[in-house]
């Protein structure tokens, strides 16, 4: 603030007595004193507030004003409550030293003046920092790691503001993690996601045992050059200690600019993940078409080498690469791409090692297997805060495979994860996870079979049937699936396919003729069932 702001409407009722030409001086703080020689306590930029108890003779005024001027004071405010009106010798001394002199009436407390200056100086510093944050946004967007922490440290040191950037799972992206407990982070994330789902206008407010907090989505409109991620379930959030709705306008702008800065950093990080997304989609495509394990292995090694560069460590050789596991996830009542974005964010907090491929409302994740098994409970706890943002119709179900020791076993691991996800989907809850330990069927056997054996088995039973369907526009494969699901019941299967029983008998006979198998035998039915599962 400037000295003239003390005379503006809304300021305490001070009277200007000297040095009107110096009112544009910048005030950085207040010093209240009645010492005869306060110069050693001045740092420059202060308004000196005094009750004039240091004055015993007129000559004291010259000495006092000369001392504070040498110390860098920008103005003097003299209170009239103790010694009466400001004496003329003090007015003359201030004129000689070009020191603005303000009279504080006896009904105005020094505390009122100090509080007013404190608010104004704090608001101005906030505005300066807001401009700094706005300028720094582009720098953070172009720079790697640590940018957000540096800005939050700046705010904490200069404005005594505690701020955090949280992922929707409650993980700390930036900020003093030791000042926000895991339980508090969980409550804040849930409050924010619930407010987002209800489309309440930010900032959202939350009151915890530790105090009140303001929550802002780390998103920005197109006018700021930062596109939104498309789903609040994957967006970062800015947490600010205190209720920012009670702040001055300039101070609120600081929080808004900081939220845009966080959005820019998130966008920069997402841009860096584009290549990994392409690799993830390529790995999934390779698994779906039963590609050569060596081709899959090369793609996985490329992703590991990329993650090593991201984490600034030496990449392992292809021979040293360990085992992998697969997660299969599906979203219900959620837009396409939501589950992919959620898992990419949840699994990417500690490093970009997970490959997350999108499949519409679902996702498939390939990631290095940790040293110890990943329990389904741990994944469910990780995703649990998202429940607040899913709504009554939204669900996320996830299945986890056992580790595959080599690329050739990933096709089976994918199958295993999908079956585990079906188990998860049969449960009640908005976020449900099932692991390989819950599978007790042929799936475990199929997952352990080498890919070349699986391909040969499937080909021997189904290739001729598939070729016949293609050549004659027939429907033998679908008929075979329906027949096995109907447990070999002719009437139930015919009703399900909406065909006459004689038509069904003709189709089954054609399948038996093409394959040399007898679908009245249990062994042949089991073989066909397994072949269809492998397909």
Secondary structure, 3 states (H helix, E strand, C coil): CEHHHHHCCCCCCEEEEECHHHCCCECCEEEECCCCCCHHHCCCCEEEEECCCCCCCCHHHHHHHHHHHHCCCCEEEEECCCCCCCCHHHHHHHHHCCCEEEEECCCCCHHHHHHHHHHHHHHHHHHHHHHHHHHHHHHHHHCCCCHHHHHHHHHHHHHCCCEEEECCCCCEEEECHHHCCHHHHHHHHHHHHHHHHCCCCCCEEEEECCEEEEEEECCCCHHHCCCCCCCHHHCCEEEEECCHHHCCHHHHHHHHHHHHHHHHHHHHHHHHCHHHHHHHHHHHHHHHCCCCHHHHHHHHHHHHHHHHHHCCCCCCCHHHCCCEEEEEEEEECCCCCHHHHHHHHHHCCCCCCCEEEEECCEEEEEEECCCCCCCHHHHHHHHHHHHHHHCCCCEEEEEECCCECCHHHHHHHHHHHHHHHHHHHCCCCCEEEECHHHCCCHHHHHHHCCHHHHHHHHHHHHHHHHHHHHHHCCCHHHHHHHHHHCCCCHHHHHHHHCCCHHHHHHHHHHHHHHHCCCCCCHHHHHHHHHHHHHC
